[in-house]
Amino acid sequence: MALFARNFFKYPTMLGSLIPSSRYLVNDILSQVDWARARVIVEYGPGVGTITQEILRRMRPDAVLVAIELNLEFFEFLRQEISDPRLRLVRASANDAPRVLGELGLQKADYVISGIPYSVMPKRLRGEICQRTSTIVHPNGAHLVYQFTTAVLPHLQRSFRSVERDFQPFNILPAHLYYCIP
C-alpha cells in the first residue's frame, strides 16, 4: 500500500487512484472472464498486483498472463513478489501491446484488462491504445476497463463493436466499468 501511495504522489499521471482497487471492483471486472476458455490474458498497468494476483488465482494452469507495466518501481516489485510461471511481466506501455504479444509468440488475447488512467493521457494516445487493443482482442474475447471518469468512453466506442457500461460504487474512487467486444 505504501509503494502504491508513494508512486501516486511521485507519478500522478501514471496512477488513477491513491489506493489499489477494492475487492468489489476486482470481482466485478473478473466476473466477465470465461475462465474455462481464457488462455491468454493481458493486463495493462498491474501496479502492485491487486488484480494480477486474483487473475493468477482464477486462471487455468495452461493459461498465460501478460502484465504490461510502465512504472519501474511497480515492475521491480512485481518481479520480486510474484513467481508464478504463467506470468509474463513486461516493462512497456499499453500502446506497445501488439508488439509485446508478437515478441512472446502470442497472436491474440482472450481478454485485455485495463485500469490505466486514460483520463490524464493526451487524447491521441488514449485513442491509439484503444484502437491497438481492439486489434489484439480475440473475436470471442473482450477488453475489460475500469476508470474513475468517462474520458475513455468515446475512444472505446470508436474502437469496439459493442461497449457495455456498469458502475461500482464500493471502490475508492467509485469506478466506471466497460465491457468492450471487438
C-alpha positions as CSV (number, residue, x, y, z in Angstrom):
1,M,0.0,0.0,0.0
2,A,2.8,2.4,0.8
3,L,4.5,1.7,-2.5
4,F,1.3,2.4,-4.3
5,A,0.6,5.7,-2.4
6,R,4.2,6.9,-2.8
7,N,4.0,6.3,-6.6
8,F,0.7,8.1,-6.8
9,F,2.3,11.3,-5.4
10,K,5.5,10.7,-7.4
11,Y,3.8,10.0,-10.7
12,P,0.2,11.3,-10.5
13,T,-0.3,10.9,-14.3
14,M,0.6,7.2,-14.2
15,L,-2.0,6.1,-11.5
16,G,-5.7,6.7,-11.4
17,S,-6.1,6.4,-7.6
18,L,-4.2,6.8,-4.3
19,I,-5.1,3.2,-3.2
20,P,-5.4,-0.1,-5.1
21,S,-8.7,-1.5,-6.4
22,S,-11.3,-2.8,-3.9
23,R,-12.3,-6.4,-3.9
24,Y,-15.7,-5.3,-5.2
25,L,-14.1,-3.8,-8.3
26,V,-11.8,-6.7,-8.8
27,N,-14.7,-9.2,-8.6
28,D,-16.9,-7.1,-10.9
29,I,-14.2,-6.9,-13.6
30,L,-13.1,-10.5,-13.3
31,S,-16.7,-11.9,-13.3
32,Q,-16.8,-11.1,-17.0
33,V,-14.0,-13.5,-17.8
34,D,-14.8,-17.0,-19.1
35,W,-12.1,-18.7,-17.1
36,A,-12.6,-22.1,-18.7
37,R,-11.9,-20.7,-22.1
38,A,-9.3,-17.9,-21.4
39,R,-5.8,-19.0,-22.4
40,V,-4.2,-15.6,-23.0
41,I,-4.9,-12.6,-20.7
42,V,-3.3,-9.2,-20.9
43,E,-3.3,-6.8,-18.0
44,Y,-2.3,-3.1,-18.6
45,G,-0.8,-1.4,-15.6
46,P,-0.8,-4.1,-12.9
47,G,0.6,-1.7,-10.3
48,V,1.2,-3.6,-7.1
49,G,-0.6,-6.7,-8.4
50,T,-4.0,-6.5,-6.7
51,I,-5.9,-7.7,-9.8
52,T,-2.8,-9.7,-11.1
53,Q,-2.8,-12.0,-8.1
54,E,-6.5,-12.6,-8.5
55,I,-6.2,-13.3,-12.2
56,L,-3.5,-15.9,-11.5
57,R,-5.6,-17.5,-8.8
58,R,-8.5,-17.9,-11.2
59,M,-6.6,-18.8,-14.4
60,R,-6.3,-22.2,-16.0
61,P,-3.0,-24.0,-15.3
62,D,-2.1,-23.7,-19.0
63,A,-3.0,-20.1,-19.5
64,V,-0.7,-17.1,-19.8
65,L,-1.0,-13.7,-18.2
66,V,1.0,-10.9,-19.9
67,A,1.3,-8.0,-17.5
68,I,2.4,-4.8,-19.1
69,E,3.8,-2.2,-16.6
70,L,5.5,1.1,-17.5
71,N,6.4,2.1,-13.9
72,L,9.9,0.8,-13.0
73,E,9.1,0.6,-9.2
74,F,6.0,-1.5,-9.8
75,F,7.7,-3.6,-12.4
76,E,10.5,-4.5,-10.0
77,F,8.1,-5.0,-7.1
78,L,6.0,-7.5,-9.2
79,R,9.1,-9.2,-10.4
80,Q,10.2,-9.9,-6.8
81,E,6.8,-10.7,-5.4
82,I,5.2,-13.0,-8.0
83,S,6.9,-16.1,-9.1
84,D,4.1,-17.8,-11.0
85,P,5.5,-19.3,-14.2
86,R,2.3,-18.3,-16.1
87,L,3.1,-14.6,-15.6
88,R,5.0,-12.8,-18.4
89,L,5.9,-9.4,-16.9
90,V,6.9,-6.9,-19.5
91,R,8.1,-3.3,-18.9
92,A,6.4,-1.4,-21.7
93,S,3.5,0.9,-22.5
94,A,0.0,-0.4,-23.1
95,N,0.5,1.2,-26.6
96,D,3.1,-1.5,-27.2
97,A,0.8,-4.4,-26.6
98,P,0.6,-5.7,-30.2
99,R,4.4,-5.7,-30.3
100,V,4.7,-7.3,-26.9
101,L,2.3,-10.1,-27.8
102,G,4.2,-10.7,-31.1
103,E,7.5,-10.9,-29.3
104,L,6.0,-13.5,-26.9
105,G,4.7,-15.6,-29.8
106,L,1.1,-14.8,-29.0
107,Q,-1.4,-13.8,-31.6
108,K,-4.5,-12.6,-29.8
109,A,-5.6,-12.1,-26.2
110,D,-8.8,-13.6,-24.9
111,Y,-9.1,-10.7,-22.5
112,V,-7.3,-7.4,-22.0
113,I,-7.9,-5.9,-18.6
114,S,-7.1,-2.3,-18.1
115,G,-7.2,0.3,-15.3
116,I,-4.6,2.6,-16.6
117,P,-5.5,6.3,-16.1
118,Y,-6.8,7.2,-19.6
119,S,-8.2,10.5,-18.3
120,V,-4.8,12.0,-17.8
121,M,-3.3,10.9,-21.1
122,P,-3.3,13.0,-24.2
123,K,-6.5,12.2,-26.3
124,R,-4.4,11.0,-29.2
125,L,-2.6,8.4,-27.0
126,R,-5.9,7.4,-25.4
127,G,-7.3,6.7,-28.9
128,E,-4.2,4.9,-30.1
129,I,-4.3,2.5,-27.1
130,C,-7.9,1.7,-27.6
131,Q,-7.5,1.2,-31.3
132,R,-4.4,-1.0,-30.9
133,T,-6.1,-3.0,-28.1
134,S,-9.1,-3.7,-30.5
135,T,-6.6,-5.4,-32.9
136,I,-5.3,-7.9,-30.3
137,V,-8.5,-9.0,-28.6
138,H,-9.8,-12.3,-30.0
139,P,-13.2,-12.0,-31.7
140,N,-14.8,-14.1,-28.9
141,G,-12.9,-12.1,-26.2
142,A,-13.3,-8.7,-24.5
143,H,-11.5,-5.7,-23.3
144,L,-12.4,-5.0,-19.7
145,V,-11.8,-1.5,-18.5
146,Y,-12.3,0.2,-15.1
147,Q,-11.9,4.0,-14.8
148,F,-12.8,6.8,-12.4
149,T,-14.0,9.1,-15.2
150,T,-15.8,8.6,-18.6
151,A,-13.0,10.2,-20.6
152,V,-12.1,7.0,-22.4
153,L,-15.7,6.1,-23.4
154,P,-15.8,7.8,-26.8
155,H,-12.5,6.1,-27.8
156,L,-13.8,2.7,-26.7
157,Q,-17.0,3.2,-28.7
158,R,-15.0,4.1,-31.8
159,S,-12.6,1.1,-31.4
160,F,-15.0,-1.7,-30.4
161,R,-18.3,-3.0,-31.9
162,S,-20.0,-3.1,-28.6
163,V,-19.4,-1.3,-25.2
164,E,-21.5,-2.2,-22.2
165,R,-21.3,0.0,-19.1
166,D,-21.6,-0.7,-15.4
167,F,-20.7,1.2,-12.2
168,Q,-19.0,0.1,-9.0
169,P,-19.8,2.5,-6.1
170,F,-17.9,0.4,-3.5
171,N,-14.4,1.5,-4.5
172,I,-12.3,4.5,-3.6
173,L,-13.0,6.2,-6.0
174,P,-16.2,4.8,-7.4
175,A,-15.5,3.2,-10.8
176,H,-17.0,3.1,-14.3
177,L,-16.7,-0.4,-15.8
178,Y,-16.7,-1.0,-19.6
179,Y,-17.0,-4.4,-21.3
180,C,-15.8,-4.0,-24.9
181,I,-16.4,-6.6,-27.6
182,P,-14.4,-6.4,-30.9
